Amino acid sequence: MNAPVQFADPALPRHDWTRDEIEALFDLPFTELVFQAAQVHRRWFDPTELQLSQLLSVKTGGCAENCGYCSQSASFKTGLQASKLMDADTVIAAAREAQAGGAQRFCMGAAWRDLKDRDLPKVAAMIGGVKALGLETCATLGMLTADQAVALKAAGLDYYNHNLDTSPEYYGEVVTTRTYQDRLDTLEHVRDAGMSTCCGGIVGMGETRVDRAGLLHQLAILPVHPESLPVNALVPIAGTPLGDKIKVEGEIDGLEFVRTIAVARLVCPKSMVRIAAGRETMSREIQALCFLAGANSIFIGGKLLTTPLPGADKDSLLLADLGMRPMGAGAPA
């Protein structure tokens, strides 16, 4: 399975990927895989640019889901203090501050199993206010109905985030309160409403490479590839089942994370591939390899929901040392 996979034009999106093909990509020699991904990346994006995103938890904790990685689940004792939904003015002020700090995209996350109609007006006001600032908007609010997706689109939401988390086969080891099909149904509602999807997963939860291939296979065969594809490295949180497991077994190898980024770029060539959770503990070198392999967005700010991020000073220095710049900022000096 080490022979390069050959296609007429590997930079053109396909929706007929097989699991075997994606597993073969993972098994390529590391340098060959990254080289192929870098070539495809350059067909669609400027490799010296990164989109800077910021994510705010607008409602923290108390979630009814039992996702085994999440500190916000009411099922686990992690010491997290639950809070109510923020008011729109507070969220818009935070978005304005994020924009001043360089963010081009602002994401709003609520720890809900699903969005309730009673909360829609408040959420819509947040979205409209953030959109009015000129920021790209994204939200993750749990499962949606078709009508709710239409309402969010009307409020000005550009992207809706709803991750698949992992492969269908490993999914039961991660969460049992929501089915894989539930997630696919919400993505369908988002697409039907005319919004872009933000959908990826988490690696380093004890899954195998075959499971990582399975996750990317699911994304690659969607009717429309996710316009935004976040790849999270599990941040092991004490008190969560998967966090406690990984604290014993060890976190995902950095080069394996880069492989995942590269394969994501190859199978979803036009997606914005985002390094999401876990960047706080990644070396500068691993992050640079991720950018080489096709990642073209990072999250900035102090936190990604409840997990830490490197901070503005470290990020600015990294981009400067790599000769990279935020999207739309002009050529580096």
DRENDO-1510 file (C-alpha; in Angstrom, 1 decimal, always signed):
<recs>
REC; n; res; u; v; w
REC; 1; MET; +0.0; +0.0; +0.0 .
REC; 2; ASN; +3.0; +2.3; -0.3 .
REC; 3; ALA; +2.7; +3.2; -4.0 .
REC; 4; PRO; +1.5; +6.8; -4.6 .
REC; 5; VAL; -2.1; +7.0; -5.6 .
REC; 6; GLN; -2.4; +8.4; -9.1 .
REC; 7; PHE; -5.4; +10.4; -10.5 .
REC; 8; ALA; -5.9; +12.4; -13.7 .
REC; 9; ASP; -5.7; +15.6; -11.6 .
REC; 10; PRO; -5.3; +15.1; -7.9 .
REC; 11; ALA; -6.1; +18.7; -7.1 .
REC; 12; LEU; -9.7; +18.4; -8.4 .
REC; 13; PRO; -12.3; +17.4; -5.7 .
REC; 14; ARG; -13.6; +13.9; -5.8 .
REC; 15; HIS; -16.6; +12.3; -4.0 .
REC; 16; ASP; -15.9; +8.7; -4.9 .
REC; 17; TRP; -12.9; +8.1; -2.6 .
REC; 18; THR; -12.7; +4.6; -1.2 .
REC; 19; ARG; -11.4; +3.6; +2.3 .
REC; 20; ASP; -8.6; +1.7; +0.7 .
REC; 21; GLU; -7.4; +4.7; -1.3 .
REC; 22; ILE; -7.4; +6.9; +1.8 .
REC; 23; GLU; -5.6; +4.3; +3.9 .
REC; 24; ALA; -3.0; +4.1; +1.1 .
REC; 25; LEU; -2.4; +7.8; +1.3 .
REC; 26; PHE; -1.8; +7.5; +5.1 .
REC; 27; ASP; +0.7; +4.7; +4.4 .
REC; 28; LEU; +2.8; +6.8; +1.9 .
REC; 29; PRO; +6.3; +7.7; +3.0 .
REC; 30; PHE; +6.0; +10.8; +5.1 .
REC; 31; THR; +7.9; +13.1; +2.8 .
REC; 32; GLU; +6.0; +11.9; -0.3 .
REC; 33; LEU; +2.7; +12.4; +1.4 .
REC; 34; VAL; +3.5; +16.0; +2.5 .
REC; 35; PHE; +4.9; +16.8; -1.0 .
REC; 36; GLN; +1.7; +15.6; -2.7 .
REC; 37; ALA; -0.4; +17.6; -0.2 .
REC; 38; ALA; +1.7; +20.7; -0.6 .
REC; 39; GLN; +1.3; +20.5; -4.4 .
REC; 40; VAL; -2.5; +20.2; -4.1 .
REC; 41; HIS; -2.6; +23.0; -1.6 .
REC; 42; ARG; -0.8; +25.4; -3.9 .
REC; 43; ARG; -3.4; +24.8; -6.6 .
REC; 44; TRP; -6.2; +26.4; -4.6 .
REC; 45; PHE; -4.5; +28.6; -1.9 .
REC; 46; ASP; -1.6; +30.9; -1.3 .
REC; 47; PRO; +0.7; +28.8; +0.9 .
REC; 48; THR; +2.0; +31.8; +2.8 .
REC; 49; GLU; -1.4; +32.8; +4.1 .
REC; 50; LEU; -3.4; +31.7; +7.1 .
REC; 51; GLN; -6.9; +32.6; +8.1 .
REC; 52; LEU; -7.1; +33.5; +11.8 .
REC; 53; SER; -10.2; +32.4; +13.6 .
REC; 54; GLN; -11.4; +33.0; +17.1 .
REC; 55; LEU; -13.9; +30.9; +19.0 .
REC; 56; LEU; -16.0; +32.0; +22.0 .
REC; 57; SER; -17.9; +29.8; +24.3 .
REC; 58; VAL; -21.2; +31.7; +24.5 .
REC; 59; LYS; -22.8; +29.0; +26.8 .
REC; 60; THR; -20.5; +26.8; +28.8 .
REC; 61; GLY; -21.0; +23.5; +30.5 .
REC; 62; GLY; -24.0; +21.5; +31.6 .
REC; 63; CYS; -24.3; +19.6; +28.2 .
REC; 64; ALA; -26.5; +16.5; +28.2 .
REC; 65; GLU; -24.3; +14.7; +25.8 .
REC; 66; ASN; -21.6; +12.2; +27.0 .
REC; 67; CYS; -18.8; +12.9; +24.5 .
REC; 68; GLY; -15.9; +11.2; +26.2 .
REC; 69; TYR; -13.4; +14.0; +25.4 .
REC; 70; CYS; -15.5; +17.0; +26.6 .
REC; 71; SER; -15.1; +18.9; +29.9 .
REC; 72; GLN; -18.6; +20.5; +29.3 .
REC; 73; SER; -20.5; +17.2; +29.6 .
REC; 74; ALA; -22.8; +17.1; +32.7 .
REC; 75; SER; -21.9; +13.4; +32.9 .
REC; 76; PHE; -18.3; +14.0; +34.1 .
REC; 77; LYS; -16.8; +15.8; +37.0 .
REC; 78; THR; -14.1; +18.1; +35.5 .
REC; 79; GLY; -14.4; +21.1; +37.8 .
REC; 80; LEU; -15.9; +23.2; +35.0 .
REC; 81; GLN; -18.4; +25.8; +36.1 .
REC; 82; ALA; -21.5; +25.9; +34.0 .
REC; 83; SER; -22.8; +29.3; +32.8 .
REC; 84; LYS; -25.9; +30.6; +31.0 .
REC; 85; LEU; -26.1; +31.9; +27.5 .
REC; 86; MET; -24.3; +35.2; +27.1 .
REC; 87; ASP; -26.3; +38.2; +26.0 .
REC; 88; ALA; -25.7; +39.4; +22.4 .
REC; 89; ASP; -24.0; +42.7; +23.4 .
REC; 90; THR; -21.3; +40.8; +25.3 .
REC; 91; VAL; -20.7; +38.5; +22.4 .
REC; 92; ILE; -20.5; +41.3; +19.9 .
REC; 93; ALA; -18.1; +43.2; +22.1 .
REC; 94; ALA; -15.9; +40.0; +22.3 .
REC; 95; ALA; -16.0; +39.7; +18.5 .
REC; 96; ARG; -15.0; +43.3; +18.1 .
REC; 97; GLU; -12.0; +42.7; +20.4 .
REC; 98; ALA; -11.1; +39.5; +18.5 .
REC; 99; GLN; -11.2; +41.5; +15.2 .
REC; 100; ALA; -8.9; +44.1; +16.7 .
REC; 101; GLY; -6.5; +41.2; +17.6 .
REC; 102; GLY; -6.4; +40.0; +14.0 .
REC; 103; ALA; -9.3; +37.5; +13.8 .
REC; 104; GLN; -11.0; +37.3; +10.4 .
REC; 105; ARG; -13.5; +34.7; +11.5 .
REC; 106; PHE; -15.5; +34.5; +14.7 .
REC; 107; CYS; -17.1; +31.3; +15.9 .
REC; 108; MET; -19.7; +31.0; +18.7 .
REC; 109; GLY; -20.1; +27.7; +20.5 .
REC; 110; ALA; -22.8; +26.6; +23.0 .
REC; 111; ALA; -22.7; +23.5; +25.0 .
REC; 112; TRP; -26.1; +22.2; +24.0 .
REC; 113; ARG; -27.3; +18.8; +22.7 .
REC; 114; ASP; -29.5; +20.7; +20.3 .
REC; 115; LEU; -30.6; +24.3; +19.7 .
REC; 116; LYS; -33.9; +25.2; +21.3 .
REC; 117; ASP; -36.3; +27.5; +19.4 .
REC; 118; ARG; -36.6; +29.7; +22.5 .
REC; 119; ASP; -32.9; +30.5; +22.2 .
REC; 120; LEU; -33.0; +31.3; +18.5 .
REC; 121; PRO; -33.8; +35.1; +18.8 .
REC; 122; LYS; -30.8; +35.7; +21.1 .
REC; 123; VAL; -28.5; +33.6; +19.0 .
REC; 124; ALA; -29.7; +35.4; +15.8 .
REC; 125; ALA; -29.0; +38.7; +17.4 .
REC; 126; MET; -25.4; +37.6; +18.2 .
REC; 127; ILE; -24.9; +36.4; +14.7 .
REC; 128; GLY; -26.3; +39.5; +13.1 .
REC; 129; GLY; -24.1; +41.8; +15.3 .
REC; 130; VAL; -20.9; +39.8; +14.6 .
REC; 131; LYS; -21.7; +39.7; +10.8 .
REC; 132; ALA; -22.2; +43.5; +10.9 .
REC; 133; LEU; -18.6; +43.9; +12.0 .
REC; 134; GLY; -17.4; +42.4; +8.7 .
REC; 135; LEU; -16.3; +39.1; +10.3 .
REC; 136; GLU; -16.9; +35.7; +8.8 .
REC; 137; THR; -19.4; +34.0; +11.2 .
REC; 138; CYS; -19.6; +30.4; +12.4 .
REC; 139; ALA; -21.6; +28.7; +15.2 .
REC; 140; THR; -21.7; +25.3; +16.8 .
REC; 141; LEU; -24.9; +24.9; +18.8 .
REC; 142; GLY; -25.6; +21.1; +18.6 .
REC; 143; MET; -28.1; +19.4; +16.4 .
REC; 144; LEU; -30.4; +21.5; +14.2 .
REC; 145; THR; -33.8; +21.1; +12.6 .
REC; 146; ALA; -34.2; +22.2; +9.0 .
REC; 147; ASP; -36.2; +25.2; +10.0 .
REC; 148; GLN; -33.6; +26.3; +12.6 .
REC; 149; ALA; -30.9; +26.0; +9.9 .
REC; 150; VAL; -32.9; +28.3; +7.6 .
REC; 151; ALA; -33.3; +30.8; +10.5 .
REC; 152; LEU; -29.6; +30.9; +11.2 .
REC; 153; LYS; -28.8; +31.5; +7.6 .
REC; 154; ALA; -31.3; +34.4; +7.6 .
REC; 155; ALA; -29.6; +35.8; +10.6 .
REC; 156; GLY; -26.3; +36.0; +8.7 .
REC; 157; LEU; -24.5; +32.8; +9.7 .
REC; 158; ASP; -21.9; +31.8; +7.1 .
REC; 159; TYR; -20.7; +28.5; +8.5 .
REC; 160; TYR; -22.2; +25.9; +10.9 .
REC; 161; ASN; -19.8; +23.6; +12.7 .
REC; 162; HIS; -20.9; +20.0; +13.4 .
REC; 163; ASN; -18.0; +17.6; +13.6 .
REC; 164; LEU; -18.3; +13.9; +12.9 .
REC; 165; ASP; -15.5; +13.4; +15.6 .
REC; 166; THR; -14.2; +10.0; +14.3 .
REC; 167; SER; -14.9; +7.0; +12.1 .
REC; 168; PRO; -18.3; +5.3; +12.2 .
REC; 169; GLU; -16.6; +2.2; +13.7 .
REC; 170; TYR; -14.9; +4.1; +16.6 .
REC; 171; TYR; -17.8; +6.4; +17.2 .
REC; 172; GLY; -19.4; +4.3; +19.9 .
REC; 173; GLU; -16.2; +4.6; +22.0 .
REC; 174; VAL; -16.6; +8.3; +22.0 .
REC; 175; VAL; -20.3; +9.1; +22.5 .
REC; 176; THR; -23.5; +7.2; +22.9 .
REC; 177; THR; -26.1; +10.0; +23.3 .
REC; 178; ARG; -26.1; +11.0; +19.7 .
REC; 179; THR; -25.8; +8.8; +16.6 .
REC; 180; TYR; -23.6; +9.2; +13.6 .
REC; 181; GLN; -26.7; +9.6; +11.5 .
REC; 182; ASP; -27.9; +12.5; +13.7 .
REC; 183; ARG; -24.7; +14.3; +12.8 .
REC; 184; LEU; -25.1; +13.6; +9.1 .
REC; 185; ASP; -28.7; +14.8; +9.3 .
REC; 186; THR; -27.7; +18.2; +10.8 .
REC; 187; LEU; -25.1; +18.6; +8.1 .
REC; 188; GLU; -27.7; +18.0; +5.5 .
REC; 189; HIS; -30.0; +20.6; +7.0 .
REC; 190; VAL; -27.1; +23.1; +7.0 .
REC; 191; ARG; -26.4; +22.5; +3.3 .
REC; 192; ASP; -30.0; +22.6; +2.3 .
REC; 193; ALA; -30.3; +26.0; +4.1 .
REC; 194; GLY; -27.5; +27.4; +1.9 .
REC; 195; MET; -24.9; +27.6; +4.6 .
REC; 196; SER; -21.3; +26.3; +4.4 .
REC; 197; THR; -20.4; +23.4; +6.6 .
REC; 198; CYS; -17.6; +23.3; +9.1 .
REC; 199; CYS; -17.0; +19.7; +9.8 .
REC; 200; GLY; -13.9; +17.6; +10.9 .
REC; 201; GLY; -13.0; +15.6; +13.9 .
REC; 202; ILE; -10.6; +14.8; +16.8 .
REC; 203; VAL; -7.6; +12.6; +16.6 .
REC; 204; GLY; -5.6; +11.1; +19.4 .
REC; 205; MET; -8.6; +9.6; +21.2 .
REC; 206; GLY; -7.2; +6.1; +21.1 .
REC; 207; GLU; -8.4; +5.4; +17.6 .
REC; 208; THR; -6.2; +3.7; +15.0 .
REC; 209; ARG; -4.9; +5.1; +11.8 .
REC; 210; VAL; -7.6; +3.1; +10.0 .
REC; 211; ASP; -10.2; +5.1; +12.0 .
REC; 212; ARG; -8.5; +8.4; +11.0 .
REC; 213; ALA; -8.8; +7.2; +7.4 .
REC; 214; GLY; -12.4; +6.4; +8.1 .
REC; 215; LEU; -13.2; +9.8; +9.4 .
REC; 216; LEU; -11.7; +11.5; +6.4 .
REC; 217; HIS; -13.4; +9.0; +4.1 .
REC; 218; GLN; -16.8; +10.1; +5.5 .
REC; 219; LEU; -15.9; +13.8; +4.9 .
REC; 220; ALA; -14.6; +13.0; +1.4 .
REC; 221; ILE; -17.8; +11.3; +0.2 .
REC; 222; LEU; -20.3; +13.9; +1.5 .
REC; 223; PRO; -22.4; +15.5; -1.3 .
REC; 224; VAL; -20.3; +18.7; -0.7 .
REC; 225; HIS; -17.0; +18.6; +0.9 .
REC; 226; PRO; -16.9; +20.7; +4.1 .
REC; 227; GLU; -15.8; +24.2; +3.2 .
REC; 228; SER; -14.1; +24.3; +6.6 .
REC; 229; LEU; -12.4; +21.2; +8.0 .
REC; 230; PRO; -11.1; +21.5; +11.5 .
REC; 231; VAL; -8.6; +18.8; +12.8 .
REC; 232; ASN; -8.4; +18.7; +16.6 .
REC; 233; ALA; -5.7; +16.9; +18.6 .
REC; 234; LEU; -7.3; +15.6; +21.8 .
REC; 235; VAL; -6.5; +17.8; +24.8 .
REC; 236; PRO; -6.7; +15.2; +27.6 .
REC; 237; ILE; -8.9; +16.7; +30.4 .
REC; 238; ALA; -8.8; +15.0; +33.8 .
REC; 239; GLY; -12.2; +13.6; +34.7 .
REC; 240; THR; -13.3; +12.8; +31.1 .
REC; 241; PRO; -13.1; +9.1; +30.1 .
REC; 242; LEU; -11.0; +9.7; +27.0 .
REC; 243; GLY; -8.8; +12.3; +28.7 .
REC; 244; ASP; -8.0; +9.9; +31.5 .
REC; 245; LYS; -7.3; +7.1; +29.0 .
REC; 246; ILE; -4.9; +9.2; +26.9 .
REC; 247; LYS; -3.1; +10.5; +30.0 .
REC; 248; VAL; -2.1; +6.9; +30.5 .
REC; 249; GLU; -1.6; +5.8; +26.9 .
REC; 250; GLY; +0.0; +9.0; +25.6 .
REC; 251; GLU; -1.1; +11.6; +23.1 .
REC; 252; ILE; -1.0; +11.3; +19.3 .
REC; 253; ASP; +2.5; +11.5; +17.7 .
REC; 254; GLY; +3.2; +14.8; +16.1 .
REC; 255; LEU; +4.1; +13.3; +12.7 .
REC; 256; GLU; +0.9; +11.3; +12.7 .
REC; 257; PHE; -1.0; +14.5; +13.2 .
REC; 258; VAL; +0.8; +16.0; +10.2 .
REC; 259; ARG; -0.1; +12.9; +8.2 .
REC; 260; THR; -3.8; +13.5; +9.0 .
REC; 261; ILE; -3.6; +17.1; +7.9 .
REC; 262; ALA; -1.9; +16.1; +4.6 .
REC; 263; VAL; -4.5; +13.4; +3.8 .
REC; 264; ALA; -7.3; +15.9; +4.7 .
REC; 265; ARG; -5.8; +18.3; +2.2 .
REC; 266; LEU; -5.6; +15.6; -0.5 .
REC; 267; VAL; -9.2; +14.3; -0.2 .
REC; 268; CYS; -10.8; +17.7; +0.4 .
REC; 269; PRO; -8.5; +19.9; -1.7 .
REC; 270; LYS; -10.6; +23.1; -1.6 .
REC; 271; SER; -11.5; +23.0; +2.1 .
REC; 272; MET; -10.0; +25.4; +4.6 .
REC; 273; VAL; -8.1; +22.9; +6.8 .
REC; 274; ARG; -7.9; +24.2; +10.3 .
REC; 275; ILE; -5.5; +23.2; +13.1 .
REC; 276; ALA; -7.9; +23.5; +16.0 .
REC; 277; ALA; -7.5; +22.1; +19.6 .
REC; 278; GLY; -4.2; +20.8; +20.8 .
REC; 279; ARG; -1.9; +23.5; +19.2 .
REC; 280; GLU; -0.8; +24.7; +22.6 .
REC; 281; THR; +1.4; +21.6; +23.1 .
REC; 282; MET; +2.6; +21.3; +19.5 .
REC; 283; SER; +6.1; +22.3; +18.7 .
REC; 284; ARG; +6.7; +25.2; +16.3 .
REC; 285; GLU; +8.2; +22.6; +13.9 .
REC; 286; ILE; +5.1; +20.4; +13.9 .
REC; 287; GLN; +2.9; +23.4; +13.3 .
REC; 288; ALA; +5.2; +24.5; +10.4 .
REC; 289; LEU; +4.9; +20.9; +8.9 .
REC; 290; CYS; +1.1; +21.2; +9.2 .
REC; 291; PHE; +1.2; +24.4; +7.2 .
REC; 292; LEU; +3.4; +22.8; +4.6 .
REC; 293; ALA; +1.0; +19.8; +4.4 .
REC; 294; GLY; -2.0; +22.0; +3.7 .
REC; 295; ALA; -3.3; +23.5; +6.9 .
REC; 296; ASN; -4.3; +27.1; +6.2 .
REC; 297; SER; -6.1; +28.3; +9.3 .
REC; 298; ILE; -5.5; +28.4; +13.0 .
REC; 299; PHE; -7.5; +29.5; +16.0 .
REC; 300; ILE; -6.1; +32.5; +18.0 .
REC; 301; GLY; -7.0; +34.0; +21.4 .
REC; 302; GLY; -6.6; +32.6; +24.9 .
REC; 303; LYS; -8.9; +29.6; +24.6 .
REC; 304; LEU; -10.6; +27.3; +22.2 .
REC; 305; LEU; -13.9; +26.9; +24.1 .
REC; 306; THR; -12.3; +25.5; +27.3 .
REC; 307; THR; -8.9; +24.4; +26.1 .
REC; 308; PRO; -5.8; +26.6; +25.9 .
REC; 309; LEU; -4.2; +28.2; +22.9 .
REC; 310; PRO; -0.6; +29.5; +22.5 .
REC; 311; GLY; -1.5; +33.2; +22.6 .
REC; 312; ALA; -1.0; +36.2; +20.3 .
REC; 313; ASP; +2.7; +36.8; +21.0 .
REC; 314; LYS; +3.7; +33.2; +20.2 .
REC; 315; ASP; +1.5; +33.1; +17.1 .
REC; 316; SER; +2.8; +36.4; +15.7 .
REC; 317; LEU; +6.4; +35.3; +16.2 .
REC; 318; LEU; +5.7; +31.9; +14.6 .
REC; 319; LEU; +4.1; +33.5; +11.5 .
REC; 320; ALA; +7.0; +36.1; +11.3 .
REC; 321; ASP; +9.6; +33.4; +11.5 .
REC; 322; LEU; +7.9; +31.4; +8.8 .
REC; 323; GLY; +7.4; +34.4; +6.5 .
REC; 324; MET; +3.6; +33.8; +6.7 .
REC; 325; ARG; +0.8; +36.3; +7.1 .
REC; 326; PRO; -2.9; +36.5; +7.8 .
REC; 327; MET; -5.1; +36.2; +4.8 .
REC; 328; GLY; -5.6; +39.5; +3.0 .
REC; 329; ALA; -2.8; +41.2; +5.0 .
REC; 330; GLY; -0.5; +41.8; +2.0 .
REC; 331; ALA; +3.0; +40.4; +1.4 .
REC; 332; PRO; +5.2; +39.9; +4.4 .
REC; 333; ALA; +8.0; +42.5; +4.9 .
</recs>
